[in-house]
Amino acid sequence: MNRLYLGLAIHNHQPVGNFPWVFHAAYQDAYLPMIQALEAHPGVRLALHYSGPLLDWLREQRPELLKRVARLAGQGQVELMTGGYYEPILPAIPHLDQVGQVRKMTQVLAQELGQQATGLWLAERVWEPYLPRALAEAGVGWTLVDDSHFQMVGMDEGELLGYYLTEHEGHAVKIFPSLKALRYSIPWHDVDAVLGELREMSQQGDDLIAVMGDDGEKFGVWPTTRQHCWDRGWVDRFFAALEANGQWLTTIPLGEYAQRHPPLGRIYLPTASYPELMEWALPPERSREYELVREEMEQAGRQEVVRYLRGSFWRAFLAKYPEANALHKKMLRVHRKVYQALSRAPEGAVLSQSKGADAGQDELWQGQCNCPYWHGVFGGLYLTDVRAAAHHHLIAAENQADAILHAAPQWLEASAEDYDQDGYDELLLESDALCLYLKPQEGGGIVQWDARAQRFNLQSTLARRPEAYHLALVQGDAHQHQEDYEATSIHAGVRTKEPGLARQLYYDPLPRLSMVERFLPAETTLEELQQARHRELGDFAGRPYQWEQVNRDNGIEVRLWRTGQVQQEEQALPVEVSKRLRLTPGSSQVEVVYTLANRGDAPLRATFASEWNVNLLGGGHNPAAFLELSGKAVTPPHLDAAGELVVHDSLALVNRGLDLRLELRPSGPLRAWRYPVESVSNSEGGLERIYQATCLTLLLELELAAGQAREVSLLWQTGPASVT
């Protein structure tokens, strides 16, 4: 009988900024039981990968588990895999960070767990052809991607039981195909059925290897898997079966196999990831088309067609979600600052504590964790806390870099550049106290608003938009999650965490920026605005504004203006909206002065609305996040509540957990509507509502005669939560 090797690679990861209780639950339900199972079955040998954020948590909270992992590694039962320390998508970050993050992970594994890792877990199996150079420079000898990568270049299933060599500019790396058949059967199929699949593979030849690399969370964290894998004993039965069939089936770490066996050949793989991710990267309507075509071909047995079907690729998420692109381009901007600051530090010098020991490099790397940059069946970009964590670390890195790059403790700069690569310049207003990015092409709105002292981006919002999985809600194909539901992969079917989600599907025509101007009919209701069913009388929101900058002795003033039209019964009146922003060094104040001018020859009557979308992590009735009016909490106080307020002297959004207070002081009384922006998004546990922002819409009833103008000012200030 032919001998078949089985290479299992288990990847364990939690995002930077995930909730502590999520780490703890995953430890109890997946990470600890897997180590216990390996200790109980010494004949099972495999590769393990722990991402840096998870390693950091284990080091602090469960160091005894790392000691057990180190013992298994020392005994040769476990091979540890390196990777980008904070689990970045490697092609999404600059080359220096690619090499640096991998080297950091390899060094930590060697120092703390006693093993020199030569194999790499590639985050989300996102492969691009130039990666071998960075991997080789970082000391990586092998990695694995999905078999779909190999099928795209014409490989048959029988050619995927081994590894291949690939290279870029002469830098070579060994690369294993991870088999989708095993990924979809382990741990979902009966153990005997899995052994049957492996036995069939063994007929292809002697000393071949079948590889499965997948998430460790599928063994206990995904819905129904804790009961299936551990309570009902699937993993124990599987490991016992592997040991019992040792006469023909041998588990082996991938690096050991690569040392003992030659490659099957040379290969050059295309840009790709696993099939589900490439489907998720498509626009919603195209994603549904792709799904239907693929299902039709699979049901017809047309594998010769299926092998060449593919969706989009990872970088498409940066076009699909402008918020992800804004975060990514902020990361690149911070990267440039950090390395510029590093180049200015004297070689071998120890930087002062105030400037940071690495000019912000490690904070930058934490801000590169892949999770908030894209979205699929995992919450990713939609998770407000994970997004906030990425911004937190990027702002921390920028603070450290700017402390080196600027000689004066207080400073203020203004520049115009296309930082987000959309073909239009943005206005970047940066000081020691804040960063404010404006988009003149999109209504002059605020797309980034960093409170640098609190290391928090107030503008980390997300628009509600259609997703392919929404169709299951509309068509009634989603089912509510139940604990005793039959164990299936998270890729099979659509679950919901609460009933009635189809009634919560509202879509925003524009990104959720701040300082957005609208003209509304007098009869507009808060509910219409919240559900994006309102009618616009003007053409200002999302439309191009002109701008100019004026340097003043004590700061900078930027003026943005647009002459548009406001519909008045049977005619459209020309109206000019001008907004002047005033900033000073050392101050976190942003003063916005509106001038609303009727340039027509007839009276103007309308409700002017200045919209501000702010995220202070107020979801789930967070008791630490609340709204105050004139220094007193309103009823209800939650930032995810809706209602109408009258602002006389001040209104404040507060989060005590962040020690952050955003206060507004208008020049005169204003009505204000507030409501939560909540998306319906997918996660491992199913579809759910997620708070994305609090929308504050400041309302002013306008009655302007022909040629008349009115001025109103809004003074915003960030500071500690305790300041009143």
C-alpha positions, 0 to 999 in steps of 0.5 A: 500500500502506498504511504500518504503523508498528511500535513495539517497546518492550524492557524490561530488568530484574534484581531488587534483590538478584539474584546478580551472576552472573545480571546478568553472564549476562543482560548477555552473553546478552541486553543486549549482543547487542541493542545490537550488533544495533541498531548493525548495523541503524541502520534499526531504531528502538525504545524501550528501558527499563532498570530502576534496579537494572540501570542501577546494575549497568551503571554499575558493571560495564559503563559502556561499554554505557551509553555505546553506549546514549547514543550510539544515543539521541543519534542518534535510533535509541533512545528511552529509557523512564522508570519507577519507578526500582527497578521497583515495581508502581506501584499497590502503593506510596504516591503520593509514592513513585510520583511520586518513583521515576519522577522519579528515573529520568527525572532519571538518564536525562537526566543520564547518558544525555542524553535526557529520557524522556517515556514510561514502562514500567509494571512488569508492565503493572499498571494501575489507573484512578487512575494517570494523576494520578501519571504526569502529576505525574511528567512522563510523557506516554505508557505502554503496557499489554497489549491485554487491558486494551482488550479488556475494555472491548469493543475489537476487534483492528482498534481496537488499532493506535494509542493512546488518551487516558485521564485521572484528575481531569483528568490525562491520559496517552497509552496504547498497547495492546501486542499479544499476537499480536506478543508471542507471535510475536516471536521465536518464529515464523519471521521471514516469518510475523511479517512476514505478521502485520504485513502483515495488520495494515497492511490495517486502514488507513494510518499505524496502529501495531502495538506490542509491549512485552515483556521483553528477557530473552526475547532470550537469557536465557529457556531456548533463546533465546540459541541461537535469537536470537543463535547461529541469528540470528533477531534479525539476520534480523528486523531485516534484514527490517524494514529491507528492507520499509521501503516499507510498514513503518516502525519508530518509537519510541512517543513520536515516533509519539504526537507525530506522530499523533493519538489514536484516541479517549478510553478508561477502562481497568479494573484489570488486567495481562497475562492470565498474571499475572491467571491466576497471581493466582487460587487454584491450583484456580481458576487451573486452572479458568480455564485449562481454560475459556479453552482450551476457548473459544479452541479453539472460536474463541469470541473474543467470549467470550475477550475478556471472560475474566479472572482476578484482579488483582495485589493478590490476591497479597497475599491469596494469599500472607500472606508477601507481604502481611507484606512489603508492610505492613512496607514501608508502615510503613517508608514512614510512618516515613521521611516522618515523619522527613523532615518533622522534618528542618529544611528545607535541612539536611544530615543527618548521615552516621549518620542518612542523607542522605535519612532512608531514602527511597532504601533504602525505594524499593529495598525496593519492587522488585516481584519479591518481592511476587508469584509467577508463572512467574518465581520472585519471592516464592519466591526467598529472596535476593530476599526478603532483599534487600527486607527488607534495604533496608526495615530500612536505611530504618527504621534511618535514619528511627528515628535521626531519630525517636528522640532517645536512642541506645537505646530500646524501644517496644511497641505493638498494631496491625493492621499487616498488615490481617488484622482482628487486632492484632499486637504490635510490639516495636521497639528500636534493636537489633531488631524483633519482630512477634508474631501472638497470633491465630496462636499468638503466633508471630513473623512478623518478626524484624529484626536491625537491625545486620545489616539482616536479617529472620530470619523471611523464610520461606515456607510450602510450599503448592499451586500450579497448576503442581504439577498438571503434576508430578503428572500427569507433564506436565512435561518436563526442560529441555534446551538443544536444546529447540525455542525456545518462550515460557516461557508454553508448557508446564512444564519441570523442572530436576531429576527426581523433583520430584513426590515433593517436594511437601509442603504446610504447613497454617500459615505458617512462623512462629517460637515455635510450640508443638506437642504430639506423640506420642512415636513422631513421626519427624523425617521425618513432621514435615518432610513435614507428616504428623505428628499433633498432640495439642494445639490450640496451633499457629496458635490464638489466644493471650491477651496482656498487657504489663508495663513494667519498669524495664530493659525490657518483658515480654510474656506470651502464654498459651493454655489448650488441650487435649492428647489423652491416650489416651481423654481430652483434658487442659486444658493451659496454655502460657504464654510470656514474652518479655523485651527490653531497650533496646540489646540484641539478646537475646530471652529466652523463658520457657515455663511448661507447666502441666497443668490437668487431673486426670490425668497428662500425657505428651507431647513438647512441641515449640517450633518455630523457622523461620529463614532465614539463606540456607542453601540449596544447601549454602551454605558460608558458612552453617552450624550450630554446637553448643557453638561447634563445627561439626556434621556435616554443617554445612549449614543445609539438612541434616536430623538430630537434635542434643542441645543442652547449652549452645548452638546457633548458626546462622551466615552469615559472608557476612551477618556474622550469628550467631543463638545459642540458649542453653536453660536445660537440655539439649534434643533438637533436630530440624533440617531444610530447608523446601524449596518446589517453585516455578516460574521461567523455567528451570523447576520447582525446589526452593528453600530457604525456611528451616531449621526447628529443633524443640526437643523436651522430654519432658513428664511432668506430674502433675495440677496440675503445671507445668514451666518452660524458658527459651530465650535467643536472641541475634543478633550478628556471625558472629565472636562466640562 
